[in-house]
Amino acid sequence: MICLDEFGPLNLQPQPGGKGWAPRAKPKRIRATFNRPHGIRHLIAAYDVGADRLYGHIKQRKSRVEFLAFCRYIRSLYPPEIRVHFVLDNFSPHKGEKVRKWAADHNVELAYTPFYASWLNRIEAQFRALRYFTLAGTDHPDHATQARLIRRYIAWRNRNTDNPRLRALVNTANVA
């Protein structure tokens, strides 16, 4: 069972408090956030519940094109004869004829969370830990730095699945 969702928008603004996993430096001046000349980014992520692994790609958009490209990547991690189950929320890029056809052609079963209950998706707890360890208390200078720290967190998280702080955050966020 693979839980998929998007996390974002990831913009370049100072994040309040917390104990960030990423190195922090106190800025001389907190910059204004009303102007975003470099846009925003989105993390498209998947959580393999059985293997307790997190995967993620940072994209400029979160449309059906990017979503299907990420689904193809996740599907490539498993042998084609194994049926893979994707748990998704009801965001419009997760639905539609193209997504259903792709799933049918690639031995993927789609399961949607109930409307207004996307928090039932297990990946939401992983996002809470990502926010705590990587984004809280930071002020990234650019998107490349932010993306690098998120990728480092995902690699660290997959190597340290038994970390007590990580487990405590995830367990308190899991509601079902």
N, C-alpha and C positions, 0 to 999 in steps of 0.2 A: 504494500500500500504506500503510495507516494502522495504527499500533500503538497499542492502547489498554490502559490499566491504571489502578489506583488507587495513590495514594501516601499513606501515613498509617499510623497516626493522627497528626494534627498536634495536639499538645497544647501547653499553655503551660508549658513547663519550660525551664530553662536548658540550652542545648546546649553540649557540650564543644568546645573548641578550634577550630582551623581558621582560615581567612582568609575571613570572611564578606563577601559582596558588599554586604550590607545594612549601613547605618551601625550602629556598636556604641557602647554607652555602658556603662561598668563599673557594675554595680548596687552600691548601698551594702550591700545584703544579698541573698543568694540565697534566694529563697523556697522553701518546702517544696513537694514535688511529690506528696505523698500525698493531697491534696485537690484535686479538679478541679471546682469549682462551676459552671464555664461549659462543661463538656463538652469534646469533641474535635471536630475537623473532618477531612475527607478531601479530597484533591485527586484528582479524576477527570480524567485527561489523555489526550491523543492526540498522536501524533507522525507527521507526514506525511513518510515517508522520502524520497520523490522531491523534494518542495519544501523539505525540511529546515526544517519549521515545527512548533512546539510549541503546543498549545492546552490550556487547563485551566479547570476550574470547581471551586470549593471548595464542598463540601456538608457538611451535618451528618451525613448517613447515606450509606452506599454500598450501597444495596439495588438490586434490579432496576429499580425505578421511576426512581431517579436515573440509573442506567446507561443505560436506554433513552432518557431525556430528553437525555442527553449525546450518545448515538448519533444521535438526530434532528438535533441541532445540527450535528454533524460532517457528516452526510449532506447537510444543507442548503448546505454550502459548495461542493458539486460539482453539475454538471448531472445531472438524473435519468437521462439516457440513458447516462451513464458508469458502468460497473460499478466499485464500490469494494470493496477487499479489506481486511477488518479482521483483524489478528493479535491474539489474546487468550490469556490464560492460562485455567486450568480453574477459576477462581473461580465459585461457583454462580450469582451474578447474571448471569454471561456466558452461561449455558446455559439451557435450558428451551424449552418450546414457544412462549412469547410472543416470545422473542428470535429463534428460528428463523423464525417467521412474519413478524415485522417485517423481518428481513433478506431473506426471499424477496420480500416485497411492495415493497421499496425498492431492489432491484438491488444488494444487498450480499452478498458472500461472506464467510463466517466461517471463519477458520483458527485452530486452537488449538495452542499450544505443547505439547510432550509433558509428561506429568505430572512434577512435580519438576524442571522445566527452564524455569521462567518467565524465567530470566535470558537465555534465547535471544531474548526479545522486545526489539527495539531501543530501546524506550522506557526500559528499565531503566538504560541508560547516561545518558539525559537526566535521570533522577531523581538519579543520582550527582552530576551537575553542579549540579542545583538544590539539593541538600543542601549541597554545598561552598560555592556562591556566596551562598545565601540563609539557610540555617538554622544552619550551623556557627558557633559562637561568639556566639550571640545569646540574648537573654532577652526575648521579646516581651511587652509588658504586657497585650495582649488579642488576640482572634482577628481583629478588624478590621485591626489593624496587621500581623499575620502574613500575612493574605490580601492586603493591599495590597502588601506587599513581594514576595510570590510572583508577583502579577500584574505588578509592575514588572520582576521578573527575566524572566518569560516574554516581555514586550515587548522588553526589552534583548537577550535571547538571539536572538529572531527578527530583530532588526536587526543583530546582530553574529555571524553564524554563522561567520565566518572568524577570530574571536578566537583567538589561539594557546593561551591557558590553557583556554578552553572546549574547543577541538579536542583538546588533550592529555588532558583528563579524559575526554571521551567516547570517544576512541580507545582508551584503556587499559581502559575499562569494557566496550567491545564485544568479545565473545569469539568470535563466529562471523562 
